[in-house]
Amino acid sequence: KDSKALIRSITGFAEEDEDFSTCLEFVISNFRFHRFLDVDSHKVHKTIDGLCDKFAVHSKADTAETLRCLVSKVLEQPLSQGEQFGKTDTHYSVLSLLLSLSETPTSVDYQQQPSDNTQEESDTFDWASYLLEGIDIDTGPFPETPPWSDDDDDGSAASFDNDPEEISPSNIQQVS
């Protein structure tokens, strides 16, 4: 159904036309048997660098810098709210698609849009205390001492002073 709509919108052929059926067979064959390769991030970077160089040659250094800045912002954005990392194949696929769809980008006069400096209010609500409200957490006998602390409050660790009397050969023989 979508393939037919795609063919009609691109070619203008009617469904009864012989060329339409040929196009439909070609599209369905490509959908079934084509191996969609992953995007090459190095090729995307190389294309963007080449485009920025081209902007610089055309005396549009500010446009080149804006493009570099926007590309880095896109690559640093997480795909969903749960993820904290960027630069995935999906990011590069989006950039590759945009580069493929662009047509003579250096011939267009780019006007930078004024940015809205409306920053989102930072969330000052203490979610940890709200979610842990009413839950008793056992912090052990010393709640103010973190578990990774090297403090030795009970004195159970052996003292390693350089007292020659303790390290003498006679003391070592007495122990064995």
C-alpha positions in Angstrom: 0.0 0.0 0.0 2.7 2.5 1.0 4.9 1.2 -1.8 2.2 2.0 -4.3 1.7 5.5 -2.9 5.5 6.1 -3.1 5.6 5.0 -6.7 2.5 7.2 -7.6 4.0 10.2 -5.9 7.5 9.9 -7.4 6.7 8.7 -11.0 3.1 9.8 -11.5 2.2 6.4 -13.1 -1.3 5.1 -12.8 -1.8 1.7 -11.2 -3.0 0.2 -14.5 0.1 1.3 -16.3 2.7 -1.4 -17.2 5.6 0.8 -15.9 3.8 1.0 -12.6 3.8 -2.8 -12.1 7.5 -2.9 -13.1 8.3 -0.2 -10.6 6.3 -2.0 -7.9 8.2 -5.3 -8.5 11.5 -3.4 -8.3 10.5 -1.7 -5.0 9.2 -4.9 -3.4 12.4 -6.8 -4.5 14.6 -4.1 -3.0 12.6 -4.1 0.3 12.9 -7.9 0.6 16.4 -8.6 -0.5 18.4 -5.4 0.1 21.0 -5.4 2.9 20.8 -2.1 4.6 24.4 -1.4 5.6 25.3 0.5 8.8 26.4 4.1 8.3 30.1 4.8 8.3 30.7 7.5 11.0 34.1 8.4 9.5 32.5 9.0 6.1 29.9 11.3 7.7 32.6 13.2 9.5 34.6 13.5 6.3 31.6 14.7 4.4 30.8 17.3 7.1 34.4 18.5 7.2 34.5 18.8 3.4 31.3 20.8 3.5 32.7 23.1 6.2 35.8 23.5 4.1 33.6 24.4 1.1 31.8 27.0 3.2 35.2 28.5 4.2 36.2 28.7 0.5 33.0 30.5 -0.3 33.8 33.0 2.5 31.1 31.6 4.8 33.3 30.7 7.8 30.5 31.6 10.3 28.2 29.1 8.5 30.9 26.5 8.7 31.3 27.1 12.5 27.6 27.0 13.0 27.4 23.7 11.1 30.2 22.2 13.2 28.4 23.4 16.4 25.1 22.0 15.4 26.6 18.6 14.4 28.3 18.3 17.7 25.0 19.1 19.5 23.2 16.5 17.5 25.8 13.9 18.3 25.7 14.6 22.0 21.9 14.4 22.3 20.7 11.1 23.9 18.2 9.2 21.8 15.8 8.8 24.7 15.5 10.1 28.2 16.9 7.0 29.8 20.2 7.0 27.8 23.1 9.2 28.8 25.4 8.8 25.9 25.5 10.0 22.3 27.2 9.2 19.1 25.4 6.1 18.1 24.8 4.7 14.6 21.3 6.3 14.7 22.9 9.7 15.2 25.1 9.2 12.2 22.3 7.8 10.2 20.2 10.9 10.8 23.2 13.1 9.8 23.8 10.9 6.7 20.2 11.3 5.7 20.3 15.0 6.1 23.5 15.2 4.0 22.0 13.0 1.3 18.8 15.2 1.2 20.8 18.5 1.0 21.1 19.9 -2.5 23.9 22.5 -3.2 24.0 23.7 0.4 26.7 26.3 -0.4 24.5 28.1 -2.8 21.9 29.0 -0.2 22.3 32.1 2.0 22.1 30.8 5.5 20.5 33.1 8.1 21.0 31.9 11.6 17.8 31.8 13.5 17.7 33.8 16.7 17.9 31.4 19.6 15.4 31.3 22.3 17.2 31.6 25.6 14.3 30.3 27.5 16.1 27.8 29.7 14.0 25.2 31.4 13.7 25.6 35.1 16.0 23.3 36.9 14.1 20.7 38.9 14.8 21.6 42.5 12.4 18.9 43.8 14.2 16.3 46.0 13.0 13.1 44.4 15.2 10.8 46.4 13.7 11.9 49.7 10.2 11.9 48.3 10.5 8.4 47.0 12.3 7.1 50.1 9.7 8.7 52.4 8.5 6.2 55.0 11.2 3.6 54.1 13.6 2.7 56.9 17.1 2.1 55.5 19.5 0.2 57.8 22.8 2.1 57.8 24.6 -0.2 60.2 26.2 0.6 63.5 28.1 3.7 62.3 25.7 5.6 60.0 28.1 8.6 59.6 31.0 6.5 58.5 30.8 5.5 54.8 31.4 1.9 54.0 34.6 2.7 52.0 36.1 4.6 54.9 39.5 3.5 56.2 38.8 4.9 59.6 39.7 2.4 62.3 37.5 3.4 65.2 37.4 0.0 67.0 41.2 -0.5 67.0 40.9 -4.1 65.6 43.5 -3.6 63.0 47.1 -4.5 63.8 49.5 -1.7 64.4 52.6 -1.8 62.2 55.1 0.3 64.1 58.7 -0.1 63.4 59.5 -1.3 66.9 62.7 -3.4 66.7 61.6 -5.4 69.7 58.5 -6.7 67.8 60.4 -7.6 64.6 63.4 -9.4 66.2 64.4 -12.9 65.0 63.6 -14.3 68.5 60.0 -13.1 68.3 59.6 -14.6 64.9 61.0 -18.0 66.2 58.7 -17.8 69.2 55.7 -17.4 66.9 56.6 -20.4 64.7 
